[in-house]
C-alpha cells in the first residue's frame, strides 16, 4: 500500500510542481500588491492638487464624456487626501458591429480635486508588461496563468489552476501519510525495547543541515511539508474553492449545508457581446441603498458602487474611508439591486449568516492571509516561498531517484550480459 501511495505522490507532485512554483512565487509577491503598486506607480496613485474633492459621480460622468465607447462600472465614493480616484471601466456595445468594444483599458485614475486624468491602464493585461500593469499581471498569472479565451470560453485558466489545487489538496494528505513511520513487528528475542512510534517519526521533522546535498534536499522537502502542513492544506483548499467556486465549491456547499446565495450565485452571466444594459443612474441606486441601510441601522456610509453588466446587478458597499477590506479582510457590507427594475436583490454582511455562509466568506481572507491582518500577509508571503521550494525539492528528489534507478538497471544489464 505504501508503495502505491508513493507512486501517487510522485506523479501528482510532478504534475503540479511547475504550476505551484509559479503560483507560490507570484503569491509571495502579490501579498503586497497595493504597496508594490503604490511604489511602482505614484503617478497613478497619488494626487497633488490641493482643495476639496469633486463629487465622484460628476468625475465619473466626465470620464464617460471623454470616452464615449466606455461605461464607468465602478465608482469609489470616498476620496482619500492625497490619493487619486480609480474608476472601473467596461466597454459598450458597438451599434454597428453589435460587438462589445474593447477600449484597451479598464481603469482610469483621476485627481479628485481638479478632475484631471492621471492615467489609465488595463488591469491584468498580458502584454506589454509595464510598471503600470506589472502587479496586475502577476495577480492574474497567479490564478489563471493568463491562458487565453478559446472557443468562446475565457475560464480555462481558472479551471486549470482550480484542478491543480484539487490535486494539491489531495496530495497534501498523501505526502503527510508518507512521512509517518513504517509499522514493524518486534523481533523475537530482542532485548532492547523498540523505539516508540513518535521516536521513529521524529527524524521526519528535522533537517540534516550538514548531511550532504541529497539529504538536505530531502529533509527540506519532508520537514517543511510537516511543519507547514496545516497552512499548505488551507492554501490548497482555498485555491480550489476560489477558482472553482461556481463550478464545484458552491454547488457542493449547497448540498451539504445551508448557504445563503448572493444574486451572482443564482444568475447565469450574459453573453459577452450582449451585456445587460442598466436602467438606473448610479445616484438613484445610491439613494435607494442609503435608505435601505438606514432602515437596517447600518452606521457606515456608502463607500463605493459598481454595476456588473454581465449579470445586470448593482452593488453598493458600505464602509468607512480606508476600510474597504473590512474586518478580517472579508470585505464590507453590500446591498445588491437589479439593474433593470431597481429592486433590492439581497445583501452580503461580513461574518454574518449561517455557519456555511461564514465558511464561504472566509475563503479569500484565509487564502490571502488578511484574516490575520499584517502578520497574516507576512505569513502567506513566506508560505509562497515555501510552496515554490517544495516544488523544486520534490522534482530534485524524483530526478535523483530516477537517475539512481537508471544506473542500477544498467549495472544489472551488464551483470546479466
C-alpha positions as CSV (number, residue, x, y, z in Angstrom):
1,X,0.0,0.0,0.0
2,X,2.8,2.4,0.9
3,X,4.4,1.8,-2.5
4,X,1.2,2.6,-4.2
5,X,0.8,5.9,-2.5
6,X,4.5,6.7,-3.1
7,X,3.8,6.4,-6.8
8,X,0.7,8.6,-6.5
9,X,2.6,11.3,-4.6
10,X,5.4,11.1,-7.1
11,X,3.3,11.7,-10.2
12,X,0.8,14.1,-8.5
13,X,3.8,16.2,-7.5
14,X,5.4,16.1,-10.9
15,X,2.1,17.1,-12.5
16,X,1.6,20.1,-10.1
17,X,5.2,21.2,-9.5
18,X,5.6,23.7,-12.3
19,X,2.2,25.3,-11.6
20,X,2.7,25.5,-7.9
21,X,6.2,27.0,-8.4
22,X,4.7,29.9,-10.4
23,X,1.8,30.2,-8.1
24,X,4.0,30.2,-5.0
25,X,6.4,32.9,-6.2
26,X,3.6,35.1,-7.5
27,X,1.6,34.6,-4.3
28,X,4.6,35.7,-2.2
29,X,4.7,39.0,-4.2
30,X,1.1,39.8,-4.5
31,X,0.6,39.6,-0.8
32,X,1.9,43.2,-1.1
33,X,0.0,44.1,-4.3
34,X,-1.2,47.5,-3.1
35,X,2.1,48.5,-1.6
36,X,4.0,47.5,-4.7
37,X,1.6,49.2,-7.0
38,X,1.9,52.4,-5.0
39,X,5.7,52.1,-5.2
40,X,5.8,51.5,-8.9
41,X,3.0,53.9,-10.0
42,X,3.0,57.0,-7.8
43,X,1.9,59.0,-10.9
44,X,-1.4,57.0,-10.9
45,X,-2.0,56.5,-7.2
46,X,-1.2,59.9,-5.8
47,X,-2.9,63.3,-6.5
48,X,-1.1,66.6,-5.9
49,X,-3.9,69.1,-6.3
50,X,-5.0,70.6,-3.0
51,X,-8.5,71.5,-2.2
52,X,-11.9,69.8,-1.7
53,X,-12.7,66.8,-3.8
54,X,-15.3,67.0,-6.5
55,X,-18.3,64.7,-6.4
56,X,-17.2,61.2,-7.5
57,X,-20.3,60.8,-9.7
58,X,-19.5,64.0,-11.5
59,X,-16.0,62.8,-12.1
60,X,-17.4,59.5,-13.5
61,X,-19.6,61.4,-15.9
62,X,-16.5,63.4,-17.1
63,X,-14.7,60.1,-17.8
64,X,-17.6,58.8,-19.8
65,X,-17.8,62.1,-21.7
66,X,-14.1,61.8,-22.7
67,X,-14.5,58.1,-23.7
68,X,-18.0,57.7,-25.3
69,X,-17.3,54.0,-26.0
70,X,-17.0,53.0,-22.3
71,X,-19.1,52.9,-19.3
72,X,-17.9,53.6,-15.8
73,X,-18.7,50.4,-13.9
74,X,-17.1,51.1,-10.5
75,X,-17.0,54.4,-8.6
76,X,-15.3,54.9,-5.2
77,X,-17.4,57.3,-3.2
78,X,-14.7,58.3,-0.7
79,X,-11.7,60.5,-1.8
80,X,-8.7,60.0,0.4
81,X,-6.5,63.1,0.9
82,X,-3.5,63.0,-1.5
83,X,-4.8,59.9,-3.3
84,X,-6.3,59.5,-6.7
85,X,-9.7,58.0,-7.5
86,X,-9.7,54.9,-9.6
87,X,-12.7,54.3,-11.8
88,X,-13.5,50.8,-13.2
89,X,-14.3,50.8,-16.9
90,X,-16.4,48.4,-19.1
91,X,-16.8,48.6,-22.8
92,X,-20.2,49.4,-24.5
93,X,-21.6,47.5,-27.5
94,X,-20.7,49.0,-30.8
95,X,-24.0,50.0,-32.5
96,X,-22.7,49.0,-36.0
97,X,-20.8,45.7,-35.3
98,X,-23.1,44.7,-32.4
99,X,-19.9,43.6,-30.6
100,X,-18.6,44.6,-27.2
101,X,-16.0,47.3,-27.6
102,X,-12.6,46.6,-26.1
103,X,-11.2,50.0,-25.2
104,X,-7.7,48.7,-24.2
105,X,-8.0,49.9,-20.6
106,X,-10.3,49.1,-17.7
107,X,-9.1,51.6,-15.1
108,X,-8.9,55.4,-15.2
109,X,-7.2,57.4,-12.5
110,X,-8.4,60.9,-11.7
111,X,-7.2,63.7,-9.4
112,X,-10.3,64.1,-7.2
113,X,-9.7,67.9,-6.6
114,X,-9.0,69.0,-10.2
115,X,-10.7,66.3,-12.2
116,X,-7.6,65.9,-14.3
117,X,-6.9,62.4,-15.6
118,X,-3.7,61.0,-14.2
119,X,-3.5,57.9,-16.4
120,X,-5.3,54.7,-17.4
121,X,-4.4,51.1,-17.7
122,X,-5.6,47.6,-18.5
123,X,-5.7,45.8,-15.2
124,X,-4.4,42.2,-15.8
125,X,-3.0,42.9,-19.2
126,X,-0.9,40.1,-20.7
127,X,1.3,42.3,-22.9
128,X,3.1,44.6,-22.9
129,X,4.2,44.3,-19.3
130,X,4.8,47.8,-18.0
131,X,5.3,49.1,-14.5
132,X,1.6,50.1,-14.7
133,X,0.5,46.6,-15.4
134,X,3.2,44.5,-13.6
135,X,1.4,43.9,-10.4
136,X,-1.9,43.0,-12.0
137,X,0.0,40.8,-14.5
138,X,1.4,38.8,-11.6
139,X,-2.0,38.7,-9.9
140,X,-3.8,37.1,-12.8
141,X,-0.8,34.9,-13.6
142,X,-1.2,33.6,-10.0
143,X,-4.6,32.1,-10.6
144,X,-5.2,31.9,-14.3
145,X,-1.7,31.7,-16.0
146,X,-3.1,34.2,-18.5
147,X,-4.5,31.3,-20.5
148,X,-6.4,33.0,-23.3
149,X,-10.0,32.6,-24.3
150,X,-10.7,29.5,-26.6
151,X,-13.9,28.5,-28.3
152,X,-15.7,31.5,-26.7
153,X,-14.8,30.4,-23.1
154,X,-12.4,32.5,-21.1
155,X,-12.4,30.3,-17.9
156,X,-9.7,27.8,-19.0
157,X,-7.0,29.3,-16.7
158,X,-9.3,29.3,-13.7
159,X,-10.4,25.8,-14.3
160,X,-6.8,24.5,-14.9
161,X,-5.5,26.1,-11.7
162,X,-8.6,25.0,-9.8
163,X,-7.9,21.4,-10.9
164,X,-4.3,21.7,-9.9
165,X,-5.4,23.0,-6.5
166,X,-7.7,19.9,-6.1
167,X,-4.8,17.6,-6.8
168,X,-2.6,19.6,-4.5
169,X,-5.2,19.3,-1.7
170,X,-5.4,15.5,-2.1
171,X,-1.7,15.1,-2.5
172,X,-1.0,17.1,0.7
173,X,-2.6,14.2,2.7
174,X,-0.7,11.6,0.7
175,X,2.6,13.3,1.4
176,X,1.7,13.6,5.1
177,X,0.9,9.9,5.2
178,X,4.3,9.0,3.6
179,X,6.1,10.8,6.4
180,X,4.6,8.5,9.0
181,X,7.0,5.8,10.3
182,X,6.6,2.3,8.8
183,X,5.0,-0.1,11.3
184,X,7.1,-3.0,12.2
185,X,6.9,-6.1,14.3
186,X,9.2,-6.6,17.3
187,X,11.8,-9.1,16.6
188,X,11.6,-12.3,18.8
189,X,14.3,-12.4,21.4
190,X,15.2,-8.8,21.0
191,X,16.4,-7.5,24.4
192,X,16.4,-3.7,23.9
193,X,12.9,-2.1,23.8
194,X,11.8,-1.0,20.3
195,X,11.6,2.7,19.7
196,X,8.2,4.3,20.2
197,X,6.1,5.4,17.3
198,X,6.9,9.1,18.0
199,X,10.7,8.4,18.3
200,X,10.6,6.8,14.8
201,X,8.6,9.7,13.4
202,X,10.7,12.4,15.0
203,X,13.5,12.4,12.3
204,X,10.9,13.4,9.7
205,X,10.6,16.7,11.4
206,X,14.3,17.5,11.3
207,X,16.7,18.9,8.7
208,X,20.2,17.5,8.5
209,X,21.9,20.7,7.5
210,X,25.4,19.0,7.3
211,X,24.3,15.7,5.8
212,X,25.2,16.5,2.2
213,X,23.1,18.0,-0.6
214,X,20.9,14.9,-1.2
215,X,19.9,14.5,2.4
216,X,19.4,18.3,2.8
217,X,17.2,18.5,-0.2
218,X,15.1,15.5,1.0
219,X,14.8,16.9,4.5
220,X,13.8,20.3,3.4
221,X,11.0,18.8,1.3
222,X,9.8,16.5,4.1
223,X,10.3,18.6,7.2
224,X,8.9,21.8,5.8
225,X,5.9,19.9,4.5
226,X,5.3,18.7,8.0
227,X,5.9,22.0,9.8
228,X,3.6,23.9,7.5
229,X,1.1,21.1,6.7
230,X,-2.0,23.0,8.0
231,X,-1.1,26.1,6.1
232,X,-0.4,24.2,3.0
233,X,-3.8,22.5,3.2
234,X,-5.5,25.8,3.8
235,X,-3.8,27.4,0.7
236,X,-4.6,24.4,-1.5
237,X,-8.2,24.1,-0.4
238,X,-8.9,27.8,-0.7
239,X,-7.2,27.9,-4.1
240,X,-9.7,25.2,-5.2
241,X,-12.7,26.9,-3.7
242,X,-11.9,30.3,-5.1
243,X,-11.1,29.1,-8.7
244,X,-13.9,26.6,-8.9
245,X,-16.5,28.4,-6.8
246,X,-19.4,28.4,-9.3
247,X,-18.5,25.1,-10.9
248,X,-17.9,22.8,-7.8
249,X,-17.5,24.6,-4.4
250,X,-20.8,26.4,-4.2
251,X,-22.9,23.6,-5.6
252,X,-21.3,21.1,-3.1
253,X,-21.8,23.5,-0.2
254,X,-25.5,23.8,-1.1
255,X,-26.0,20.1,-0.9
256,X,-24.3,19.6,2.5
257,X,-25.2,22.8,4.3
258,X,-27.4,25.9,4.3
259,X,-25.8,28.6,2.2
260,X,-27.4,31.9,1.5
261,X,-26.9,32.6,-2.2
262,X,-25.9,36.0,-3.5
263,X,-27.6,37.3,-6.6
264,X,-24.5,36.3,-8.6
265,X,-25.0,32.7,-7.4
266,X,-28.5,32.5,-8.8
267,X,-27.9,34.1,-12.2
268,X,-26.2,33.0,-15.4
269,X,-23.8,35.6,-16.9
270,X,-25.0,37.2,-20.1
271,X,-23.2,36.6,-23.4
272,X,-20.1,38.8,-23.7
273,X,-21.4,40.7,-26.6
274,X,-24.9,41.1,-25.2
275,X,-24.4,42.7,-21.8
276,X,-27.4,43.7,-19.7
277,X,-28.0,47.5,-20.0
278,X,-28.6,49.4,-16.8
279,X,-31.7,51.4,-16.5
280,X,-30.9,53.4,-13.4
281,X,-28.2,56.1,-12.7
282,X,-25.7,55.4,-10.0
283,X,-27.2,58.3,-8.0
284,X,-30.6,56.6,-7.9
285,X,-29.2,53.3,-6.7
286,X,-27.1,55.0,-4.1
287,X,-30.2,56.8,-2.8
288,X,-32.1,53.5,-2.5
289,X,-29.2,51.8,-0.9
290,X,-28.6,54.5,1.7
291,X,-32.3,54.4,2.6
292,X,-32.2,50.7,3.0
293,X,-29.0,50.8,5.0
294,X,-30.6,53.5,7.3
295,X,-33.6,51.2,7.9
296,X,-31.2,48.4,8.9
297,X,-29.3,50.8,11.2
298,X,-26.0,50.4,9.4
299,X,-23.6,53.1,10.5
300,X,-21.1,53.0,7.7
301,X,-21.6,55.3,4.7
302,X,-21.9,54.1,1.2
303,X,-18.2,53.7,0.1
304,X,-18.4,52.5,-3.5
305,X,-20.9,51.4,-6.2
306,X,-20.4,49.1,-9.1
307,X,-22.5,47.7,-11.9
308,X,-21.9,44.3,-13.4
309,X,-23.2,44.3,-16.9
310,X,-22.6,40.5,-17.2
311,X,-25.2,39.8,-14.5
312,X,-27.3,43.0,-14.5
313,X,-26.6,43.7,-10.9
314,X,-25.7,46.9,-9.0
315,X,-23.7,46.6,-5.7
316,X,-23.3,49.3,-3.1
317,X,-20.7,48.7,-0.5
318,X,-20.8,50.4,2.9
319,X,-17.5,51.2,4.8
320,X,-15.6,53.9,6.4
321,X,-12.9,55.6,4.3
322,X,-9.8,53.5,4.1
323,X,-11.5,50.3,5.4
324,X,-12.7,48.7,2.2
325,X,-11.1,45.3,3.2
326,X,-13.4,45.1,6.2
327,X,-12.9,43.1,9.4
328,X,-10.5,40.3,8.9
329,X,-10.2,41.0,5.2
330,X,-13.7,39.7,4.4
331,X,-14.8,42.9,2.8
332,X,-17.6,45.4,3.6
333,X,-21.3,45.0,3.8
334,X,-23.0,45.1,0.3
335,X,-26.6,45.7,-0.9
336,X,-27.5,44.3,-4.4
337,X,-30.0,45.8,-6.7
338,X,-31.5,44.6,-10.0
339,X,-30.1,46.6,-13.0
340,X,-33.4,46.6,-14.9
341,X,-36.1,47.2,-12.3
342,X,-34.0,48.6,-9.4
343,X,-35.5,46.2,-6.8
344,X,-33.4,45.0,-3.8
345,X,-32.0,41.6,-4.6
346,X,-30.2,40.8,-1.4
347,X,-27.2,41.6,0.8
348,X,-23.9,40.4,2.0
349,X,-22.8,41.1,5.6
350,X,-19.3,40.3,6.7
351,X,-19.1,37.4,9.2
352,X,-22.8,37.1,9.4
353,X,-25.2,34.3,8.3
354,X,-25.2,30.6,8.7
355,X,-22.0,28.7,9.5
356,X,-21.7,27.8,5.9
357,X,-22.1,31.5,4.9
358,X,-19.2,32.4,7.2
359,X,-17.1,29.5,5.9
360,X,-17.7,30.7,2.3
361,X,-16.8,34.3,3.2
362,X,-13.6,33.1,4.9
363,X,-12.1,31.5,1.8
364,X,-10.3,34.6,0.4
365,X,-9.3,36.1,3.8
366,X,-7.7,32.7,4.6
367,X,-6.0,32.4,1.2
368,X,-4.6,35.9,1.3
369,X,-3.8,35.9,5.0
370,X,-5.8,39.1,5.5
371,X,-7.8,37.3,8.2
372,X,-4.8,37.9,10.5
373,X,-4.0,41.4,9.2
374,X,-0.4,42.3,8.5
375,X,1.1,39.2,10.3
376,X,-1.1,37.0,8.1
377,X,0.1,38.7,4.9
378,X,3.7,38.2,6.0
379,X,2.9,34.5,6.7
380,X,1.3,34.0,3.4
381,X,4.2,35.6,1.6
382,X,6.6,33.2,3.4
383,X,4.3,30.3,2.5
384,X,4.5,31.3,-1.2
385,X,8.3,30.8,-1.0
386,X,7.8,27.5,0.8
387,X,5.4,26.2,-1.9
388,X,7.9,27.1,-4.6
389,X,10.8,25.5,-2.6
390,X,8.7,22.3,-2.1
391,X,8.0,22.1,-5.8
392,X,11.7,22.4,-6.7
393,X,12.9,19.9,-4.0
394,X,10.3,17.4,-5.0
395,X,11.4,17.4,-8.6
396,X,15.0,17.1,-7.5
397,X,14.1,14.1,-5.3
398,X,12.4,12.4,-8.3
399,X,15.2,13.2,-10.6
400,X,17.9,11.8,-8.3
401,X,15.9,8.6,-7.7
402,X,15.2,8.2,-11.4
403,X,19.0,8.6,-12.1
404,X,19.7,6.0,-9.4
405,X,17.3,3.6,-11.0
406,X,18.8,4.1,-14.4
407,X,22.3,3.4,-13.1
408,X,21.1,0.3,-11.2
409,X,19.3,-1.0,-14.3
410,X,22.4,-0.5,-16.4
411,X,24.6,-2.4,-13.9
412,X,22.1,-5.3,-13.8
413,X,22.1,-5.4,-17.6
414,X,25.9,-5.6,-17.6
415,X,25.9,-8.4,-15.0
416,X,23.3,-10.3,-17.0
417,X,25.3,-10.0,-20.1
